[in-house]
Amino acid sequence: MIAKILISQSLSIRKDSLNQALLLHLGGVTQNHPDLLYFPDETKLGVEQAKEIREFFSIKPYSAKGKAVVLEDAGNLTPEAQNALLKTLEEPPKEAILLLGAKNTDNFLPTILSRCQIIT
């Protein structure tokens, strides 16, 4: 699995970057694709969403070559949710990508930052 944090103050730039990375990984998929789990900008991201991500990655891809999860604003992740995602980042599923958009890295735990590729 690839985990990337895409940093930009601009939501539109983050969305464009997230969509480009998604296009490279899965090809032409839309937000309604069965192999994509998409969390829009204003989604509250707690432990339940982290569990949903972990469960989503545990299922084999339906029609794409892999699975993808996109969080437009991962800065909304609570510290508890970040801790719940650590196992997924430490034992990544094959052919999966986790794309985290954020304004900056200030709200991320150091353990999350150490397991992700940071792109500004």
Residue pairs with C-beta under 8 A, 6 or more apart in sequence:
1 57
1 88
1 89
1 92
1 93
1 94
1 95
1 96
1 97
1 98
2 25
2 92
2 96
2 97
2 98
2 117
3 89
3 92
3 97
3 98
3 100
3 115
3 116
3 117
4 21
4 97
4 98
4 99
4 100
4 116
4 117
4 118
4 119
5 74
5 100
5 101
5 102
5 105
5 108
5 113
5 116
5 117
5 118
5 119
6 14
6 17
6 18
6 21
6 99
6 100
6 101
6 102
6 119
7 102
7 103
7 104
7 105
7 118
7 119
7 120
8 14
8 17
8 101
8 103
8 120
9 103
9 104
11 41
11 72
11 73
11 101
14 72
14 73
14 101
14 102
15 72
15 101
17 101
17 119
18 70
18 72
18 99
18 101
21 97
21 99
22 29
22 36
22 68
22 70
22 97
22 99
23 29
25 66
25 68
25 97
26 33
26 35
26 36
26 64
26 65
26 66
26 68
26 97
27 64
27 65
29 35
29 36
29 64
29 68
30 36
31 38
33 63
33 64
34 62
34 63
35 61
35 62
35 63
35 64
35 66
35 67
35 68
36 64
36 67
36 68
36 69
36 70
37 52
37 53
37 56
37 67
37 68
37 69
37 70
38 69
38 70
38 72
39 45
39 49
39 69
39 70
39 71
39 72
40 72
41 72
41 73
42 73
42 76
43 49
43 71
43 72
43 73
43 76
44 76
45 71
45 74
45 76
45 77
45 78
45 81
46 78
46 80
46 81
47 78
47 80
47 81
47 84
49 81
50 77
50 80
50 81
50 82
50 84
50 85
50 88
51 84
53 69
53 85
53 88
53 98
54 84
54 85
54 87
54 88
56 67
56 69
57 67
57 69
57 88
57 93
57 96
58 93
59 67
61 67
61 95
65 95
66 94
66 95
66 96
66 97
67 93
67 95
67 96
67 97
68 96
68 97
68 98
68 99
69 96
69 97
69 98
69 99
70 99
70 101
71 77
71 99
71 100
71 101
72 101
73 101
73 102
73 103
74 100
74 101
74 102
74 108
75 102
75 103
75 104
75 106
75 107
75 108
77 85
77 107
77 108
79 109
82 108
82 109
82 111
82 112
83 109
83 111
85 112
86 111
86 112
86 115
88 98
89 98
89 112
89 115
89 116
90 115
98 116
100 116
102 108
105 113
105 118
